[in-house]
Amino acid sequence: MLIQPIHLVHVQLALTCCWALGCHETASSPDFTLPGDYLLAGLFSLHGDCLQVRCSPQVTLCDRANSFNGHGYHLFQAMRLGVERINNSTTLLPNVTLGYELHDVCSESATVYAVLRMLSRQGTHHVEMQRNLYQYSPKALAVIGPDSTDEAGIAAALLSPFLVPLLLEQIYKVNFLLHGVTVAFDKNGDPLSGYDIIAWDWSGPTWTFRVVGTSIWPPVQLDINKTNIQWHGKDNQVPTSVCTRDCAEGHHRVVVGFYHCCFECVPCEAGTFLNKSDLYNCQPCGREEWSPEASHTCFPRTVVVLTWHEPISWVLLAVNTLLLLLLVGTAGLFAWHLDTPVVRSAGGRLCFLMLGSLAGGSCSLYGFFGEPTLPTCLLRQALFFLGFTIFLSCLTIRSFQLVIIFKFATKVPTSYHAWVRNHGPGLFVTLSSMAQLLICLTWLVRWTPLPTREYRRFPQLVVLECTEAISPGFLLAFTYNGLLSVSAFACSYLGKDLPENYNEAKCVTFSLLLNFVSWITFCTMASIYQGPYLSVINVLAALTSLSGGFSGYFLPKCYVILCRQDLNNTEHFQASIQEYSRRCGST
């Protein structure tokens, strides 16, 4: 339960008024204790201390003749009256009963005894050894008094280890001469002279003490005779002089309260570690290192790159090399059968440009393997897109050329002759390729891909890659090729009713479909997956596009050249054209 501020004001006013009236009435009950839900401790000097000079600690009986202290008695009765008024009030602390336990602290020994009684647990008369004083709950909720400097200092020294500070700011100003010794304190509140270390013995009916050590300065010198110390533990075992046990490895100390020995153990965050030289702060790992949570050391990061010797690299390299060999072999096959109807219908010498562009795109894929360098980052994506643009431009113009020849040459001969006379096919391929070249140059200048070491995505990895794999320049080049693919598909679809030897709508649709699916998959994966093997997905997408273009357009023609020579003759092509003319005439 929390006591509201207004209630505290009422308590203070009640105690103040009681002091002003003098509180000379004697309580009807001689008892010094009152049970309650919450217990308050009162330390008041009802009797005066002995005034003779003492050079060593001494146990003093408080109830002596002619030692009554009227001021302490007034404070004593003021607290009793204040507690009674609070308990009798229906508004100050409703449903809560305050209790008290009052002690006569006429001397140092009485103060020590009273404070230890307050620090004991309810129902006991001693203070148990604790492993964690931060969670210790003493019998008294609060302590009022003592009203003298000597007893207050003693009480503060005993209460402070239990996280109850009695801040004595004025002690820094003390400076006087006592029995020829200057009494003064430094800025930390420590005395400037030496002192004896005293061990009290309360095991019997009388209190005794013995000197177990001395401390003098300057220079600082501490001498302790451990054999004279009787520890309050089993077999005289020395207790651990800390508030909290040591933290586990990888956990740093967060101080709770005023003392460095009282702390909570908090695990170090990932990417940091606890150096034994500083138990209160976690140190960050180096850039090339990583650490899990609650670590006491850092580990080297694993460098991730699509190397040449990985199994997945072997598969991709084998497929790409096979594709490159097929392209070279097809070029040789077409050169050997350059004058045959199949090669001429496929575009003649234009086929070599198409095969060369696919071969250029295939060669660019080798730049994705091994540690990225500036040349590979600049060329691998741009070279692929430029090569595939040339292939799509040739595919588009070849399909458009067939549609012009079979459907519009006789209907608009003037336009057809102007198209042929001005080298329309070559002009289209050149302009289309130059446009993609301009996009790629802008991409390389404006969004220059550079080799980099990526540290942020994976705490335990260093990913070697090129910057901005998916940049605006990449998207522009990809969009341009997408438009060319749509154009090629539209032109091939217009020629779906052409003669069988010239109708390639199905094959072109297949190759373009593979192209669309592969790059849409890559862009989707790149947006949701930023893993170390994004280069593998990129190579797969490019390899699928190149393989689709080659297999959709060139493999059927290679099959006819090698396996169906009966279809690769002028008579067969003439018959196919005549059949198309007859069908068109009948419609």
Residue pairs with C-beta under 8 A, 6 or more apart in sequence:
1 96
3 93
7 92
7 93
10 86
10 89
10 92
11 82
11 86
11 92
14 81
14 82
14 85
14 86
15 78
15 79
15 82
18 77
18 78
18 81
18 82
19 74
19 75
19 78
22 74
23 74
23 77
23 78
23 81
24 77
25 77
26 77
27 77
27 80
32 101
32 102
32 103
33 99
33 100
33 101
33 102
34 80
34 83
34 98
34 99
34 100
34 101
35 97
35 99
36 83
36 87
36 97
36 98
36 99
36 100
37 96
37 97
37 98
37 99
38 96
38 97
38 98
38 99
38 141
39 98
39 99
39 100
39 101
39 122
39 139
39 140
39 141
40 79
40 83
40 98
40 99
40 100
40 101
40 140
40 141
40 142
40 143
40 144
41 100
41 101
41 102
41 103
41 114
41 118
41 140
41 142
41 143
41 144
42 75
42 76
42 79
42 100
42 101
42 102
42 103
42 143
42 144
42 145
43 103
43 105
43 111
43 114
43 115
43 143
43 144
43 145
43 146
43 151
43 155
44 72
44 73
44 75
44 76
44 79
44 102
44 103
44 104
44 105
44 145
44 146
44 147
45 69
45 71
45 72
45 104
45 105
45 106
45 146
45 147
45 148
45 151
46 62
46 68
46 69
46 72
46 73
46 76
46 104
46 106
47 62
47 63
47 64
47 67
47 68
47 69
47 72
47 104
47 106
48 67
48 68
48 69
48 106
49 60
49 106
49 107
50 58
50 60
50 107
53 179
56 209
57 108
57 109
57 198
57 200
57 209
58 107
58 109
59 107
59 109
59 206
59 207
60 106
60 107
60 108
60 109
60 110
62 104
62 106
62 107
62 110
63 104
67 106
69 106
71 147
72 104
72 147
75 145
75 147
76 102
79 100
79 102
79 144
80 100
80 102
83 98
83 99
83 100
85 92
86 92
86 93
86 98
87 93
87 97
87 98
101 117
101 118
101 139
101 140
103 110
103 113
103 114
103 117
104 110
105 111
105 114
105 145
105 146
105 151
108 150
108 151
108 154
109 207
111 146
111 151
111 154
111 155
112 154
112 158
112 200
115 143
115 154
115 155
115 158
115 159
116 126
116 127
116 158
117 125
117 139
118 138
118 139
118 140
118 143
119 127
119 138
119 139
119 140
119 158
119 159
119 162
120 126
120 127
120 138
120 139
121 128
121 137
121 138
121 139
122 139
129 232
129 233
129 239
130 136
131 240
131 245
132 243
132 244
132 245
133 161
133 162
133 163
133 243
133 262
134 163
134 243
134 244
134 256
134 257
134 262
136 162
138 162
143 155
143 159
143 164
145 151
145 152
145 155
146 152
146 155
149 168
149 171
152 166
152 168
153 168
153 171
155 166
156 165
156 166
156 168
159 165
159 166
160 166
160 258
160 259
161 243
161 259
163 243
163 257
163 258
163 259
163 262
165 258
168 189
171 185
171 189
172 185
172 186
172 187
172 189
174 183
174 184
174 185
175 182
175 183
175 184
176 182
176 183
177 183
181 193
182 192
182 193
183 191
183 193
184 191
184 192
185 191
185 192
186 192
192 217
193 216
194 214
194 215
194 216
194 217
195 214
195 215
196 211
196 213
196 214
197 211
197 212
197 213
197 214
197 215
197 224
198 209
198 210
198 211
198 212
199 209
199 210
199 211
199 212
199 228
199 229
199 230
200 207
200 208
200 209
201 207
201 208
201 209
201 210
201 230
210 228
211 228
212 224
212 225
212 226
212 228
212 229
213 222
213 223
213 224
213 225
214 222
214 223
215 221
215 222
215 223
230 236
231 237
231 238
231 239
232 239
233 239
241 261
242 261
243 259
243 261
243 262
243 263
244 253
244 261
244 262
244 263
244 264
244 265
247 253
247 263
247 265
247 279
248 265
248 294
249 274
249 294
249 296
250 267
250 268
250 273
250 274
250 293
250 294
250 295
250 296
251 265
251 266
251 267
251 268
251 274
251 294
252 265
252 266
252 268
252 274
252 279
252 280
252 281
252 282
253 260
253 263
253 264
253 265
253 266
253 279
253 280
254 263
254 264
254 265
254 266
254 280
255 262
255 263
255 280
256 262
256 263
256 264
260 280
263 280
267 293
267 294
268 274
268 282
268 291
268 293
268 294
268 295
269 282
269 293
270 290
270 291
270 292
270 293
270 295
270 459
271 284
271 285
271 290
271 291
271 459
272 282
272 283
272 284
272 285
272 291
272 295
273 282
273 283
273 285
273 291
273 295
273 296
273 297
273 298
274 282
274 283
274 295
274 296
275 283
276 296
285 291
285 298
286 298
287 455
288 300
288 301
288 462
289 298
289 299
289 300
289 301
290 298
290 299
290 301
290 459
290 460
291 297
291 298
291 299
299 460
301 455
301 460
301 461
301 462
302 460
302 461
302 462
303 461
303 462
303 464
304 458
304 461
304 462
304 463
304 464
304 532
304 533
305 370
305 371
305 372
305 463
305 464
305 465
305 532
306 312
306 313
306 368
306 369
306 370
306 533
306 535
306 536
306 539
307 313
307 369
307 370
308 317
308 369
308 370
312 533
312 536
313 369
316 365
316 369
316 536
316 539
316 540
316 543
317 366
317 369
319 543
319 547
320 362
320 365
320 366
320 539
320 543
323 362
323 543
323 546
323 547
323 550
324 359
324 362
324 363
326 550
327 355
327 358
327 359
327 362
327 550
328 359
330 355
330 550
330 554
330 558
331 351
331 352
331 355
331 356
333 558
333 561
333 562
334 343
334 346
334 351
334 352
334 355
335 352
337 343
337 561
337 568
338 348
338 349
340 561
340 568
340 569
341 501
341 568
341 569
341 570
341 572
341 573
342 501
342 557
342 560
342 561
342 567
342 568
343 351
343 557
343 561
345 501
345 502
345 573
346 398
346 553
346 554
346 557
347 354
347 394
347 398
350 394
350 398
350 425
351 554
353 390
353 394
353 429
354 390
354 391
354 394
354 395
354 553
354 554
355 554
356 390
357 387
357 388
357 389
357 390
357 391
357 394
358 387
358 388
358 391
358 546
358 549
358 550
359 387
360 383
360 386
360 387
360 390
361 383
361 384
361 387
361 388
361 391
361 542
361 545
361 546
362 546
363 383
364 379
364 380
364 381
364 383
364 384
364 387
364 542
365 380
365 384
365 539
365 542
365 543
367 375
367 376
367 377
367 379
367 380
367 383
368 376
368 380
368 535
368 538
368 539
370 376
371 451
371 464
372 451
372 452
372 464
372 465
372 466
373 451
374 450
374 451
376 451
376 466
377 449
377 450
377 451
377 466
377 467
378 444
378 448
378 449
380 466
381 449
381 474
381 477
382 440
382 443
382 444
382 477
384 542
385 436
385 440
385 477
385 478
385 480
385 481
386 433
386 436
386 437
386 440
388 481
388 545
388 546
388 549
389 432
389 433
389 436
389 480
389 481
389 484
390 429
390 433
391 549
392 481
392 484
392 485
392 487
392 488
393 428
393 429
393 432
393 433
393 484
394 429
395 488
395 492
395 508
395 549
395 553
396 428
396 432
396 484
396 487
396 488
396 491
397 424
397 425
397 428
397 429
398 425
399 488
399 491
399 492
399 494
399 495
399 504
399 508
400 491
401 425
402 495
402 498
402 502
403 491
403 494
403 495
403 498
404 416
404 419
405 416
406 495
406 498
406 499
406 502
406 580
407 494
408 415
408 416
409 416
432 484
435 480
436 477
436 480
436 481
439 473
439 476
439 477
439 480
440 473
440 477
442 473
442 476
443 471
443 472
443 473
443 474
443 476
443 477
444 473
446 472
446 473
447 468
447 471
447 472
447 473
447 474
448 467
449 466
449 467
449 468
449 469
449 471
450 466
450 467
451 464
451 465
451 466
451 467
452 464
452 465
452 466
452 467
453 462
453 463
453 464
454 462
454 463
454 464
454 465
455 462
457 463
457 530
457 531
458 531
458 532
461 532
463 532
465 534
465 535
468 474
469 526
469 534
469 538
470 523
470 526
470 527
478 519
478 523
482 516
482 519
485 512
485 515
485 516
488 508
488 512
489 508
489 509
489 512
492 504
492 505
492 508
492 509
493 505
493 509
495 502
495 503
495 504
495 505
496 503
496 505
497 503
498 580
499 573
499 576
499 577
499 579
499 580
500 576
501 567
501 572
501 573
501 576
502 576
504 553
504 556
507 552
507 553
507 556
508 552
508 553
510 548
510 551
510 552
511 548
511 549
511 550
511 551
511 552
511 553
512 548
512 552
513 548
514 544
514 545
514 547
514 548
514 552
515 544
515 545
515 548
515 549
517 544
518 540
518 541
518 542
518 544
518 545
518 548
519 541
519 545
521 537
521 541
522 537
522 538
522 540
522 541
525 534
525 537
526 534
526 537
529 537
560 567
560 568
561 568
566 572
